[in-house]
Amino acid sequence: MKKYLLSPGPTPVPEEILQIMSEPMVHHRTPAFKAMVGQAIEGLKYVFQTENDVLIFSASGTGAMEGAVSNVLNKGEKAIIIRNGKFAERWGEIAEKYGIESLYVDLPWGTVGQPATLDNLLKENPDVKAVYTQLTETSTGVVMPVKELGEIVSKTDALLVIDAISGLGGQEFYMDDWNVDICVAGSQKGLMLPPGHAYAAISEKAWTKIEKCTQPNYYFDWKLYRKKLATNTDPFTGSVLHIKGLLKAIEIIKEDGIQTRFNRYRNLATACRAAIKALGLEMFAETPCDVVTAVKVPKTVDGLALVKKMRDEYGFTIAGGQAGVKGKIFRIAHMGYIERFDIIAVISVLEMVLHDLGWKFEWGAGLSAAQKILAEEYK
Ligand SMILES: *Cc1c(COP(=O)(O)O)cnc(C)c1O
């Protein structure tokens, strides 16, 4: 059976990237490799839309999240964490480990809250040092109003820290224009690479705070990584193959242009949403993002069976719900190396599985709604 991967990480890797990542090993301390690292960093700046330093870590995305707490805040310092999904909760868990005093903005999953809430909280707590949230909260499919949050936080001494692990490269995002101080990402979602690389882009405002941070860090000591930037070296033995793959991924992204890619994922998302609606289903996210579509499972349908059937009987890996929404939602990812005919295929299978599970709809309704949008707008 042919396998399709439409999960929100890992995502499919283009053949040309896989090929490069199977080339013979090169040594990580050679001039040729350092040149590649330099080029990769420059390329990442384009993807982040930033002039800031970008650090590369051999780790999963969470490694960069941990560093964005442990390098920034001292024990007992205050942070605001907007908690509206599984990955938002992760910020809280990390902060707790490092003894940070977290002020939580707890919101129902699938919602994003009001920027004014943050504004007020910052005014009431002028000693808050950083605000943590996501660009796209993968567990619920929402996009956060990062630009608005940036306008608010940039007027204060606090830093805005964004987890763009699933959003980077797909969801519209401009780090510098939107006043983001630290942005973290990972390789296996929008960047079309296997898991194993994490990235952090860091503003000067953030570096000033990082210089004053005294938390113990060894592998994720960002000050050490910054020192090594001058020579394009990793303090340790970085993933050589990921650097090679990353260069190819950046080449692909640059060839399209980042704006074209934002438009394309928006089109894929719009097509998915239209299909969902045409099948009589409802979106889970209040403000749906462009990289993953989260859908409410109707009461009469078994949500766990839906995801399992798609994978085991049809070869399509999508994602179910996590934690509190397990069995209650399913998620179709359209990040990274996913194009319009992958959407056609997954909607087609979704119809078959919904039919198997007794949901009533008109055959082809979802497909036709998606196809119309993919045909009209996709460039
Ligand atoms: C996947 C994901 C993470 C976790 O990344 P890992 O690479 O699994 O460590 C964190 N935040 C968001 C928004 C994600 O989508």
PDBQT file of the ligand as one rigid body, heavy atoms in Angstrom, charges set to zero:
ROOT
HETATM    1  C1  LIG A 401       6.059  19.766  17.032  1.00  0.00    +0.000 C 
HETATM    2  C2  LIG A 401       5.962  20.954  17.886  1.00  0.00    +0.000 A 
HETATM    3  C3  LIG A 401       6.763  21.103  19.021  1.00  0.00    +0.000 A 
HETATM    4  C4  LIG A 401       7.696  20.026  19.490  1.00  0.00    +0.000 C 
HETATM    5  O1  LIG A 401       8.749  19.841  18.631  1.00  0.00    +0.000 OA
HETATM    6  P1  LIG A 401       9.705  18.563  18.748  1.00  0.00    +0.000 P 
HETATM    7  O2  LIG A 401      10.529  18.680  17.513  1.00  0.00    +0.000 OA
HETATM    8  O3  LIG A 401       8.814  17.362  18.781  1.00  0.00    +0.000 OA
HETATM    9  O4  LIG A 401      10.506  18.699  19.978  1.00  0.00    +0.000 OA
HETATM   10  C5  LIG A 401       6.651  22.268  19.745  1.00  0.00    +0.000 A 
HETATM   11  N1  LIG A 401       5.806  23.237  19.379  1.00  0.00    +0.000 NA
HETATM   12  C6  LIG A 401       5.026  23.126  18.304  1.00  0.00    +0.000 A 
HETATM   13  C7  LIG A 401       4.099  24.258  17.946  1.00  0.00    +0.000 C 
HETATM   14  C8  LIG A 401       5.071  21.983  17.520  1.00  0.00    +0.000 A 
HETATM   15  O5  LIG A 401       4.281  21.880  16.448  1.00  0.00    +0.000 OA
ENDROOT
TORSDOF 0
